[in-house]
Amino acid sequence: MTLLYLCILWVFASAICAMLPIRLQYVPAVILLIVAPILIIMIGIQINPLVAIAAVVAFLSMFRNPLRFIWAKLRGQNPQLPPEMYK
């Protein structure tokens, strides 16, 4: 039951983060980005690995742009941030 409450809390936190202006989203989004795989692993252990796979697909879909940015940085590229980040 605790896992359910943690997942619901994560969903509400991500919805609140999405409503923030783009320049204020980064710190909460990074925290959510770090916590999500932990929750997905817990789902896979406690519920069902197939549910965890569905959660991974949803996670990758939701965080596709930040993950692309991180992947480009890891490959040594210099991706540009959107212009609204510099305001």
C-alpha positions in Angstrom: 0.0 0.0 0.0 2.9 2.3 0.7 4.1 1.9 -2.9 0.8 3.0 -4.2 0.9 6.1 -2.1 4.4 6.9 -3.2 3.4 6.5 -6.9 0.4 8.7 -6.4 2.6 11.3 -4.7 5.1 11.1 -7.6 2.3 11.7 -10.1 1.0 14.8 -8.3 4.5 16.1 -7.9 5.1 15.7 -11.6 1.8 17.5 -12.5 2.8 20.4 -10.2 6.2 20.5 -11.7 4.7 20.7 -15.2 2.7 23.7 -14.2 5.8 25.7 -13.1 7.5 28.1 -15.5 10.2 26.3 -17.6 13.1 28.0 -15.7 11.8 26.8 -12.4 11.1 23.2 -13.5 14.7 21.9 -13.6 15.4 21.2 -9.9 12.1 19.4 -9.2 12.3 17.6 -12.6 15.8 16.2 -11.8 14.5 15.0 -8.4 11.5 13.3 -10.1 13.9 11.9 -12.8 16.0 10.3 -10.1 13.1 8.9 -8.0 11.2 7.4 -10.9 13.6 4.4 -11.6 13.5 3.6 -7.9 9.7 3.5 -7.9 9.7 1.4 -11.1 12.1 -1.1 -9.6 9.9 -1.3 -6.6 6.9 -1.9 -8.8 8.7 -4.6 -10.7 9.6 -6.4 -7.4 6.3 -6.0 -5.6 3.7 -6.1 -8.3 4.8 -7.6 -11.7 7.7 -7.1 -14.1 5.3 -6.5 -17.0 3.8 -3.6 -15.1 7.3 -2.3 -14.5 8.0 -2.5 -18.2 4.9 -0.4 -18.9 6.1 2.1 -16.3 9.5 2.3 -18.0 7.8 3.0 -21.4 5.7 5.7 -19.8 8.8 7.2 -18.0 10.8 7.3 -21.2 7.9 8.9 -23.0 7.5 11.6 -20.4 11.1 12.4 -19.9 12.3 12.0 -23.5 13.7 15.5 -23.9 15.7 15.6 -20.7 17.0 12.1 -21.4 18.0 13.2 -24.9 19.9 16.2 -23.4 21.7 13.9 -20.9 22.5 11.4 -23.5 24.0 14.1 -25.8 26.1 15.4 -22.9 27.3 11.9 -22.1 28.4 11.4 -25.8 30.5 14.7 -25.6 28.1 16.8 -27.7 27.1 20.3 -26.7 23.3 20.5 -26.9 21.8 23.9 -26.8 19.1 24.9 -24.2 16.0 26.6 -25.4 16.2 30.4 -25.5 13.5 30.8 -22.7 16.0 29.3 -20.3 18.2 32.4 -20.4 15.6 34.8 -19.2 
